[in-house]
Amino acid sequence: MRALSRVITVIPRVMDADLMREQRLPLSEYMALMWLSEAPHRRMRMSELAAACDLSLSGMTRVVTRLEAQGLVKRVKCAEDARGLNAVLTDAGLARLEQAWPTHLDSVRRHIIDHLDGLDLVRLARALERFGTAVEDPREPGTAGDASE
């Protein structure tokens, strides 16, 4: 269990350090750009983006504000709900993600994949996906294992 706790703590920190050193881009900003790049029309509601990045809405707002100041993301009102805001990846944001992607990939390989020699990576990925969906999020009432259900 200590090894798992260490991995959960260390991996994001070293990957953030790699991205900052080589790209001057924090991991939190990289992840926001990545999620937006994979979303339909490169757009997501701010609340959905926050959940995908595992940040609070206020934390995501700070990240998007920084990205917006660089011209990488813009915020637009939701067409379906005028109260909500969408974060939209700009062409410059996609280009910035493409520029940073090799650094991120190298970091993943160096800090994770290279240490999994001999393991079935497809099975490991499936197990991690199941783990991630089965874990209760204490910030979300009504998730798996919630006592109120």
N, CA, C and O of each residue as an XYZ file, in Angstrom:
596
protein
N       0.800     -1.201      0.000
C       0.000      0.000      0.000
C       0.841      1.263      0.000
O       0.474      2.262     -0.619
N       1.966      1.219      0.693
C       2.836      2.400      0.696
C       3.358      2.682     -0.703
O       3.498      3.842     -1.091
N       3.645      1.641     -1.458
C       4.148      1.827     -2.820
C       3.098      2.518     -3.682
O       3.425      3.418     -4.455
N       1.851      2.106     -3.555
C       0.777      2.733     -4.328
C       0.610      4.202     -3.923
O       0.458      5.074     -4.779
N       0.638      4.463     -2.635
C       0.536      5.854     -2.169
C       1.666      6.697     -2.718
O       1.462      7.848     -3.103
N       2.849      6.131     -2.754
C       4.006      6.864     -3.284
C       3.824      7.153     -4.773
O       4.098      8.263     -5.228
N       3.367      6.168     -5.525
C       3.146      6.362     -6.962
C       2.122      7.464     -7.198
O       2.319      8.329     -8.052
N       1.040      7.434     -6.449
C      -0.031      8.424     -6.609
C       0.492      9.830     -6.331
O       0.035     10.796     -6.941
N       1.429      9.942     -5.430
C       1.992     11.238     -5.066
C       3.113     11.670     -6.006
O       3.161     12.824     -6.433
N       4.004     10.753     -6.325
C       5.221     11.102     -7.052
C       4.992     11.295     -8.549
O       5.522     12.244     -9.127
N       4.228     10.434     -9.179
C       4.095     10.489    -10.645
C       3.595     11.858    -11.126
O       4.229     12.449    -12.000
N       2.494     12.382    -10.596
C       2.082     13.709    -11.080
C       3.138     14.787    -10.844
O       3.301     15.687    -11.668
N       3.850     14.700     -9.729
C       4.854     15.713     -9.407
C       6.023     15.676    -10.398
O       6.471     16.723    -10.865
N       6.520     14.473    -10.721
C       7.662     14.400    -11.638
C       7.237     14.721    -13.071
O       8.012     15.299    -13.833
N       6.016     14.350    -13.437
C       5.533     14.680    -14.783
C       5.324     16.188    -14.915
O       5.620     16.767    -15.961
N       4.821     16.818    -13.871
C       4.668     18.271    -13.863
C       6.042     18.929    -13.989
O       6.204     19.892    -14.739
N       7.016     18.420    -13.268
C       8.373     18.986    -13.321
C       8.957     18.873    -14.730
O       9.592     19.810    -15.214
N       8.745     17.730    -15.388
C       9.241     17.555    -16.754
C       8.595     18.567    -17.699
O       9.285     19.218    -18.484
N       7.273     18.697    -17.619
C       6.568     19.634    -18.497
C       6.981     21.081    -18.213
O       7.140     21.877    -19.139
N       7.151     21.413    -16.956
C       7.567     22.777    -16.612
C       8.985     23.060    -17.113
O       9.245     24.123    -17.675
N       9.889     22.120    -16.911
C      11.287     22.314    -17.303
C      11.422     22.436    -18.824
O      12.120     23.319    -19.323
N      10.755     21.554    -19.547
C      10.959     21.501    -20.997
C       9.971     22.348    -21.790
O      10.285     22.797    -22.893
N       8.776     22.571    -21.237
C       7.729     23.254    -22.005
C       7.194     24.515    -21.337
O       6.468     25.287    -21.964
N       7.543     24.727    -20.076
C       6.957     25.832    -19.302
C       5.435     25.742    -19.310
O       4.729     26.736    -19.479
N       4.953     24.504    -19.120
C       3.519     24.228    -19.118
C       3.218     23.285    -17.953
O       3.681     22.144    -17.956
N       2.456     23.737    -16.963
C       2.119     22.851    -15.846
C       1.259     21.674    -16.314
O       0.518     21.780    -17.291
N       1.370     20.566    -15.607
C       0.580     19.380    -15.929
C      -0.916     19.692    -15.912
O      -1.659     19.164    -16.739
N      -1.367     20.535    -14.991
C      -2.796     20.870    -14.926
C      -3.262     21.548    -16.210
O      -4.371     21.291    -16.678
N      -2.437     22.398    -16.775
C      -2.792     23.059    -18.026
C      -2.717     22.086    -19.194
O      -3.572     22.108    -20.079
N      -1.697     21.234    -19.200
C      -1.575     20.213    -20.246
C      -2.818     19.332    -20.258
O      -3.383     19.062    -21.318
N      -3.244     18.883    -19.075
C      -4.398     17.994    -18.998
C      -5.668     18.683    -19.500
O      -6.480     18.059    -20.183
N      -5.844     19.950    -19.171
C      -7.016     20.687    -19.658
C      -6.989     20.759    -21.184
O      -8.008     20.527    -21.833
N      -5.831     21.078    -21.756
C      -5.703     21.123    -23.216
C      -5.991     19.759    -23.825
O      -6.668     19.662    -24.849
N      -5.473     18.699    -23.193
C      -5.676     17.346    -23.707
C      -7.157     16.979    -23.733
O      -7.667     16.511    -24.751
N      -7.853     17.195    -22.598
C      -9.269     16.845    -22.532
C     -10.076     17.631    -23.551
O     -10.966     17.080    -24.198
N      -9.770     18.916    -23.697
C     -10.485     19.735    -24.671
C     -10.215     19.248    -26.095
O     -11.114     19.267    -26.935
N      -8.990     18.816    -26.369
C      -8.651     18.357    -27.722
C      -9.441     17.112    -28.100
O      -9.699     16.878    -29.280
N      -9.826     16.313    -27.113
C     -10.545     15.071    -27.369
C     -12.060     15.229    -27.303
O     -12.792     14.294    -27.628
N     -12.535     16.390    -26.891
C     -13.974     16.636    -26.742
C     -14.590     17.011    -28.098
O     -13.912     17.569    -28.961
N     -15.883     16.697    -28.276
C     -16.549     17.118    -29.508
C     -16.442     18.635    -29.687
O     -16.715     19.404    -28.765
N     -16.048     19.040    -30.869
C     -15.891     20.459    -31.208
C     -14.874     21.159    -30.307
O     -14.868     22.385    -30.187
N     -14.006     20.348    -29.670
C     -12.954     20.866    -28.769
C     -13.540     21.776    -27.700
O     -12.963     22.811    -27.370
N     -14.687     21.385    -27.164
C     -15.381     22.223    -26.170
C     -15.962     21.335    -25.075
O     -16.437     20.227    -25.326
N     -15.906     21.863    -23.846
C     -16.499     21.181    -22.690
C     -17.050     22.227    -21.735
O     -16.524     23.335    -21.630
N     -18.127     21.852    -21.036
C     -18.599     22.697    -19.937
C     -17.487     22.778    -18.907
O     -16.751     21.814    -18.695
N     -17.372     23.917    -18.279
C     -16.328     24.104    -17.272
C     -16.423     23.041    -16.182
O     -15.399     22.524    -15.734
N     -17.635     22.710    -15.751
C     -17.804     21.708    -14.683
C     -17.355     20.329    -15.151
O     -16.766     19.577    -14.375
N     -17.624     19.986    -16.411
C     -17.194     18.689    -16.953
C     -15.672     18.637    -17.087
O     -15.049     17.616    -16.796
N     -15.087     19.739    -17.526
C     -13.631     19.801    -17.647
C     -12.978     19.686    -16.276
O     -11.965     19.003    -16.123
N     -13.549     20.343    -15.292
C     -13.021     20.246    -13.923
C     -13.060     18.803    -13.436
O     -12.092     18.314    -12.854
N     -14.177     18.124    -13.673
C     -14.294     16.727    -13.246
C     -13.286     15.848    -13.986
O     -12.657     14.983    -13.377
N     -13.129     16.060    -15.282
C     -12.189     15.259    -16.065
C     -10.758     15.452    -15.578
O      -9.968     14.507    -15.571
N     -10.427     16.667    -15.174
C      -9.068     16.985    -14.696
C      -8.907     16.745    -13.201
O      -7.829     16.958    -12.647
N      -9.974     16.303    -12.550
C      -9.968     16.057    -11.110
C      -9.590     17.317    -10.330
O      -8.769     17.280     -9.413
N     -10.220     18.447    -10.728
C     -10.026     19.714    -10.042
C     -11.373     20.240     -9.584
O     -12.414     19.867    -10.126
N     -11.345     21.099     -8.595
C     -12.565     21.796     -8.207
C     -12.920     22.778     -9.322
O     -12.076     23.102    -10.157
N     -14.148     23.242     -9.335
C     -14.550     24.213    -10.345
C     -13.720     25.495    -10.225
O     -13.323     26.076    -11.235
N     -13.462     25.931     -9.002
C     -12.646     27.144     -8.835
C     -11.212     26.904     -9.302
O     -10.598     27.794     -9.890
N     -10.675     25.716     -9.049
C      -9.330     25.382     -9.529
C      -9.284     25.356    -11.053
O      -8.325     25.831    -11.661
N     -10.325     24.799    -11.664
C     -10.382     24.747    -13.122
C     -10.515     26.142    -13.696
O      -9.937     26.447    -14.740
N     -11.276     26.994    -13.020
C     -11.422     28.386    -13.466
C     -10.065     29.078    -13.494
O      -9.772     29.821    -14.431
N      -9.234     28.844    -12.481
C      -7.895     29.444    -12.458
C      -7.042     28.918    -13.618
O      -6.329     29.687    -14.262
N      -7.114     27.616    -13.881
C      -6.353     27.028    -14.985
C      -6.809     27.628    -16.312
O      -5.982     28.047    -17.121
N      -8.113     27.670    -16.538
C      -8.643     28.197    -17.799
C      -8.331     29.688    -17.939
O      -8.071     30.157    -19.047
N      -8.353     30.423    -16.860
C      -7.995     31.846    -16.914
C      -6.565     32.016    -17.407
O      -6.295     32.886    -18.235
N      -5.641     31.188    -16.903
C      -4.244     31.255    -17.369
C      -4.144     30.878    -18.852
O      -3.429     31.528    -19.615
N      -4.861     29.829    -19.250
C      -4.825     29.399    -20.655
C      -5.462     30.432    -21.568
O      -5.004     30.653    -22.690
N      -6.506     31.053    -21.086
C      -7.197     32.090    -21.860
C      -6.269     33.298    -22.084
O      -6.256     33.884    -23.167
N      -5.507     33.657    -21.063
C      -4.581     34.788    -21.169
C      -3.494     34.529    -22.219
O      -2.932     35.468    -22.781
N      -3.203     33.250    -22.476
C      -2.207     32.874    -23.482
C      -2.837     32.653    -24.859
O      -2.132     32.369    -25.828
N      -4.159     32.782    -24.945
C      -4.849     32.569    -26.217
C      -5.028     31.112    -26.579
O      -5.307     30.794    -27.735
N      -4.872     30.206    -25.600
C      -4.955     28.777    -25.869
C      -6.368     28.223    -25.701
O      -6.711     27.188    -26.271
N      -7.175     28.918    -24.919
C      -8.553     28.516    -24.625
C      -9.389     29.786    -24.606
O      -8.893     30.863    -24.276
N     -10.644     29.653    -24.958
C     -11.569     30.771    -24.769
C     -12.805     30.228    -24.061
O     -13.129     29.045    -24.160
N     -13.478     31.110    -23.355
C     -14.728     30.738    -22.682
C     -15.885     31.350    -23.446
O     -15.856     32.522    -23.819
N     -16.906     30.531    -23.671
C     -18.112     31.006    -24.356
C     -19.326     30.501    -23.589
O     -19.287     29.440    -22.965
N     -20.387     31.265    -23.644
C     -21.633     30.851    -22.986
C     -22.165     29.593    -23.645
O     -22.065     29.421    -24.860
N     -22.733     28.712    -22.826
C     -23.353     27.491    -23.348
C     -24.601     27.870    -24.137
O     -25.423     28.660    -23.674
N     -24.732     27.304    -25.321
C     -25.912     27.574    -26.139
C     -27.163     27.015    -25.474
O     -28.235     27.612    -25.566
N     -27.032     25.869    -24.803
C     -28.175     25.200    -24.181
C     -28.596     25.837    -22.869
O     -29.755     25.746    -22.465
N     -27.642     26.484    -22.208
C     -27.887     27.029    -20.880
C     -27.068     28.308    -20.736
O     -25.858     28.244    -20.519
N     -27.697     29.440    -20.852
C     -26.977     30.718    -20.847
C     -26.209     30.966    -19.553
O     -25.320     31.817    -19.521
N     -26.540     30.234    -18.479
C     -25.820     30.421    -17.210
C     -24.464     29.734    -17.233
O     -23.540     30.164    -16.541
N     -24.335     28.672    -18.020
C     -23.103     27.894    -18.021
C     -22.079     28.423    -19.002
O     -22.405     29.163    -19.930
N     -20.830     28.028    -18.781
C     -19.745     28.410    -19.677
C     -19.061     27.164    -20.209
O     -18.894     26.173    -19.499
N     -18.671     27.236    -21.465
C     -17.858     26.203    -22.087
C     -16.437     26.718    -22.210
O     -16.211     27.899    -22.473
N     -15.490     25.829    -22.020
C     -14.104     26.111    -22.374
C     -13.915     25.541    -23.774
O     -14.316     24.410    -24.049
N     -13.305     26.322    -24.655
C     -13.112     25.916    -26.046
C     -11.629     26.020    -26.378
O     -11.008     27.062    -26.172
N     -11.076     24.941    -26.887
C      -9.669     24.916    -27.282
C      -9.503     25.686    -28.589
O     -10.197     25.402    -29.565
N      -8.603     26.643    -28.617
C      -8.333     27.413    -29.832
C      -7.332     26.655    -30.708
O      -6.735     25.673    -30.266
N      -7.153     27.107    -31.932
C      -6.141     26.507    -32.803
C      -4.756     26.648    -32.174
O      -3.935     25.734    -32.259
N      -4.500     27.792    -31.545
C      -3.215     27.993    -30.861
C      -3.068     27.012    -29.691
O      -1.969     26.532    -29.415
N      -4.174     26.721    -29.011
C      -4.144     25.758    -27.914
C      -3.831     24.358    -28.400
O      -3.073     23.630    -27.760
N      -4.412     23.976    -29.531
C      -4.128     22.662    -30.107
C      -2.669     22.577    -30.531
O      -2.016     21.555    -30.321
N      -2.158     23.648    -31.126
C      -0.747     23.670    -31.523
C       0.166     23.567    -30.304
O       1.191     22.886    -30.352
N      -0.203     24.241    -29.206
C       0.599     24.189    -27.976
C       0.589     22.785    -27.389
O       1.614     22.300    -26.910
N      -0.566     22.133    -27.425
C      -0.663     20.749    -26.950
C       0.221     19.840    -27.800
O       0.944     18.999    -27.265
N       0.167     20.003    -29.108
C       0.984     19.179    -30.009
C       2.474     19.411    -29.764
O       3.279     18.490    -29.900
N       2.835     20.631    -29.408
C       4.231     20.946    -29.099
C       4.664     20.250    -27.803
O       5.787     19.755    -27.712
N       3.784     20.213    -26.810
C       4.119     19.645    -25.500
C       3.962     18.128    -25.451
O       4.534     17.471    -24.581
N       3.198     17.581    -26.371
C       2.882     16.150    -26.330
C       4.122     15.255    -26.272
O       4.138     14.327    -25.463
N       5.163     15.480    -27.083
C       6.334     14.597    -26.989
C       6.990     14.604    -25.607
O       7.465     13.567    -25.145
N       7.018     15.744    -24.954
C       7.576     15.819    -23.599
C       6.741     14.999    -22.643
O       7.282     14.267    -21.813
N       5.422     15.113    -22.750
C       4.528     14.350    -21.878
C       4.700     12.854    -22.132
O       4.798     12.074    -21.184
N       4.737     12.452    -23.387
C       4.896     11.041    -23.733
C       6.219     10.502    -23.199
O       6.260      9.409    -22.634
N       7.297     11.257    -23.375
C       8.598     10.837    -22.861
C       8.557     10.686    -21.342
O       9.135      9.749    -20.792
N       7.877     11.601    -20.673
C       7.748     11.542    -19.220
C       6.982     10.294    -18.786
O       7.381      9.616    -17.838
N       5.898      9.994    -19.470
C       5.120      8.787    -19.164
C       5.980      7.544    -19.370
O       5.980      6.631    -18.545
N       6.699      7.525    -20.464
C       7.559      6.357    -20.723
C       8.629      6.205    -19.652
O       8.827      5.115    -19.114
N       9.322      7.305    -19.341
C      10.448      7.262    -18.409
C      10.025      6.934    -16.983
O      10.680      6.147    -16.299
N       8.919      7.546    -16.536
C       8.528      7.404    -15.139
C       7.564      6.252    -14.878
O       7.393      5.832    -13.733
N       6.927      5.735    -15.943
C       5.939      4.674    -15.739
C       6.254      3.446    -16.588
O       6.596      2.393    -16.050
N       6.144      3.571    -17.896
C       6.228      2.416    -18.791
C       7.553      1.672    -18.647
O       7.566      0.442    -18.617
N       8.654      2.389    -18.557
C       9.957      1.730    -18.445
C      10.094      0.884    -17.189
O      10.977      0.029    -17.118
N       9.245      1.103    -16.205
C       9.311      0.342    -14.951
C       8.355     -0.842    -14.945
O       8.241     -1.543    -13.939
N       7.672     -1.067    -16.053
C       6.675     -2.137    -16.118
C       7.123     -3.271    -17.028
O       6.294     -4.013    -17.555
N       8.418     -3.405    -17.211
C       8.973     -4.430    -18.082
C       8.433     -5.811    -17.707
O       8.466     -6.209    -16.543
N       7.946     -6.519    -18.695
C       7.462     -7.874    -18.474
C       5.994     -7.963    -18.095
O       5.444     -9.063    -18.042
N       5.348     -6.842    -17.831
C       3.928     -6.872    -17.486
C       3.077     -6.770    -18.749
O       3.495     -6.180    -19.745
N       1.896     -7.344    -18.695
C       0.933     -7.233    -19.783
C       0.266     -5.858    -19.660
O      -0.630     -5.668    -18.837
N       0.709     -4.911    -20.478
C       0.250     -3.531    -20.352
C      -1.222     -3.369    -20.709
O      -1.894     -2.493    -20.163
N      -1.734     -4.195    -21.612
C      -3.157     -4.124    -21.962
C      -3.996     -4.517    -20.744
O      -4.974     -3.844    -20.417
N      -3.615     -5.602    -20.076
C      -4.350     -6.030    -18.868
C      -4.211     -5.000    -17.759
O      -5.174     -4.726    -17.044
N      -3.032     -4.433    -17.609
C      -2.826     -3.411    -16.590
C      -3.713     -2.194    -16.866
O      -4.342     -1.663    -15.951
N      -3.761     -1.758    -18.114
C      -4.604     -0.604    -18.467
C      -6.071     -0.889    -18.167
O      -6.775     -0.027    -17.640
N      -6.536     -2.089    -18.496
C      -7.933     -2.449    -18.192
C      -8.190     -2.444    -16.695
O      -9.232     -1.966    -16.246
N      -7.258     -2.966    -15.925
C      -7.418     -2.992    -14.468
C      -7.455     -1.570    -13.908
O      -8.271     -1.271    -13.036
N      -6.593     -0.707    -14.395
C      -6.577      0.676    -13.924
C      -7.862      1.410    -14.301
O      -8.373      2.214    -13.520
N      -8.380      1.137    -15.486
C      -9.655      1.749    -15.892
C     -10.784      1.314    -14.964
O     -11.605      2.138    -14.560
N     -10.832      0.036    -14.628
C     -11.872     -0.460    -13.704
C     -11.698      0.166    -12.334
O     -12.673      0.562    -11.697
N     -10.469      0.254    -11.887
C     -10.197      0.847    -10.583
C     -10.678      2.292    -10.557
O     -11.349      2.711     -9.613
N     -10.339      3.042    -11.579
C     -10.708      4.449    -11.633
C     -12.199      4.692    -11.644
O     -12.656      5.709    -11.122
N     -12.979      3.781    -12.227
C     -14.426      3.973    -12.283
C     -15.124      3.423    -11.046
O     -16.271      3.777    -10.772
N     -14.452      2.572    -10.307
C     -15.080      1.970     -9.134
C     -14.836      2.761     -7.856
O     -15.495      2.528     -6.842
N     -13.905      3.681     -7.901
C     -13.546      4.431     -6.700
C     -14.590      5.518     -6.428
O     -15.032      6.220     -7.337
N     -14.959      5.633     -5.189
C     -15.914      6.673     -4.769
C     -15.220      8.011     -4.703
O     -14.126      8.126     -4.149
N     -15.850      9.021     -5.262
C     -15.342     10.392     -5.173
C     -16.049     11.052     -4.000
O     -17.258     11.272     -4.070
N     -15.333     11.379     -2.916
C     -15.980     11.954     -1.730
C     -16.633     13.306     -1.999
O     -17.462     13.759     -1.210
N     -16.268     13.955     -3.107
C     -16.871     15.245     -3.440
C     -18.217     15.082     -4.122
O     -18.972     16.047     -4.240
N     -18.529     13.866     -4.575
C     -19.749     13.631     -5.342
C     -20.716     12.744     -4.582
O     -20.491     11.537     -4.497
N     -21.785     13.299     -4.026
C     -22.772     12.439     -3.379
C     -23.426     11.535     -4.397
O     -23.653     11.928     -5.541
N     -23.727     10.324     -3.974
C     -24.402      9.383     -4.857
C     -23.475      8.569     -5.722
O     -23.939      7.855     -6.610
N     -22.134      8.653     -5.485
C     -21.217      7.817     -6.252
C     -21.120      6.462     -5.590
O     -21.655      6.247     -4.502
N     -20.435      5.550     -6.255
C     -20.318      4.177     -5.769
C     -19.924      4.159     -4.296
O     -18.986      4.840     -3.881
N     -20.644      3.383     -3.529
C     -20.316      3.219     -2.133
C     -20.821      4.316     -1.220
O     -20.531      4.288     -0.024
N     -21.562      5.275     -1.734
C     -22.078      6.374     -0.913
C     -23.102      5.820      0.081
O     -24.013      5.085     -0.300
N     -22.944      6.172      1.334
C     -23.830      5.657      2.393
C     -25.267      6.138      2.236
O     -26.180      5.546      2.811
N     -25.480      7.202      1.467
C     -26.833      7.718      1.339
C     -27.676      6.913      0.365
O     -28.886      7.124      0.285
N     -27.069      5.996     -0.375
C     -27.825      5.202     -1.342
C     -28.481      4.015     -0.692
O     -29.158      3.238     -1.365
